Amino acid sequence: MKKSFLLLSGSILTWCLIQSSCFAYSSDPKQFVAEIVNEAKVILNSGDSKEEKAKKLSEIALKTVDIKGIGRYTLGSKRKDLTSEEREKYDAIFEKYFLKTFTSRLTDYSDPKIDVVSSEVINEKYTIVKTLLLATNKKPEVKIDWRIYTKDPNKPLIRDLIVEGLKLARTQKEEFASILSANNDDINVLFAKLEEFINQ
Amino acid sequence: MLLERIKTLSLLLVLGQFLVSTNVYADEKYTANECFEGVSRGVLKFNMGLDKALFKPVAKGYRNLPVPIRVGTSNAIENLRSLLTLSNNVLQGDWQLAGNTAGRFAINSTAGILGFFDPASKMGLEKKSREDFGQTLAVWGSDSGCYFVLPILGPTTARDTVGLIGNTFLDPVYQITHNTEVMNRSYSEHNYYYYKGTDAVDFRSKNIESIESLEKNSIDFYASVKSLYLQNRIQKIANEEISDKTQDDSDWEEIDSQ
């Protein structure tokens, strides 16, 4: 009985390690960011190929980033005009687009050294966690603030990265707005541009 | 000669006041209308071409210099640049920052051997962000005006272009190198352009990967550059670190995904 219990526990543990789905992140925003940073660091320092690294980083992003929320924010006021089919299509395309840009930005780094410095509660929905990407011989030190969505305090999610005060979500929002305004607010043009980027 | 310069500076101040709106700088908009988008997009393309052919290779070469030389050069440039910051600290009435800038300049120019080292930071005088006349106009209440891209110099707004011209009158380094009769010594104008060129190369060398990543991951590079430029200016004008306090984020409040 004891032996079969141990065997079962071992199998579950192995399955969890393979799937990474049993690992729950901390509910404390600062600890949550520290865990993500450490997990990403292990992947980026591994000898895996760029594609394998991108796949593993995507898995982290799917669990820790509010991709749907970022997508809706990025679309600005246009999101209110979409039909439910268009919204579903947008959510699906945006997720692919987001994961591609997210992993592409990260896989350029090898052996990043990030210090989690402090956290500041902005209101009950948001906490800003401040981190420092330490300087190397080639690159200067970079301040990165993480906007953590804490509406569900047990499941914090990343909503934005603020690099030296520059917000990535806002930048993306203004990119999308520029494409829409240059094309008579036609959402299909934005879909086409995003798909073109994904398939590059 | 001096009278001419005072006249031009007065004209710029008046021009700056034409841009004044009822907004105070804390309400700075995070977007700006385009002056002439088509032309600006073309100029940005030209700038990026020039960057690939000239600035980026030079910046990559500069990066091969030993770290202490690069850090020292960067410190020395920053020390010279702080004189323009000091003029603007005073014009903005920010005496605390002016004291910090003046103190840093005095210590780094002497104990720091012409600014090559930064002993002032170790003595508690922290390095603060640069100030320019465009920021001063914003602090005085001037709206940004429309956005466009200048050849070589890059993204700007109507206000910041007036600021660029104003900087030449407020920058002691420009005045000394363009006036042959300062303290009975002659300084060549070329020195000013060497200083500005080195500053640009130093900046570019620190941003090789980030600009590459932006180009690679943008579906509209022009819009990304515009957004980053305007966000950066808002931050610098407000002298705030956390941009949540300086930028309107009400849009996030409507997004409820939990």
Interface residues (C-beta under 8 A of the other chain):
Chain A: D66 K68 G69 R72 Y73 G76 T101 S104 R105 D108 E120 I122 K125 Y126 I128 N137 K138 K139 P140 K143 D145 R147 Y149 K151 D152 K155 L157 R159 I162 G165 L166 K167 R170 T171 K173 E174 E175 A177 S178 I179 K193 L194 F197
Chain B: Y30 T31 R63 V67 K206 I208 E209 S213 K216 N217 S218 I219 D220 Y222 A223 S224 K226 S227 L228 Q231 N232 Q235 E241 I242 S243 D244 Q247 D251 W252 E253 I255 D256 S257 Q258
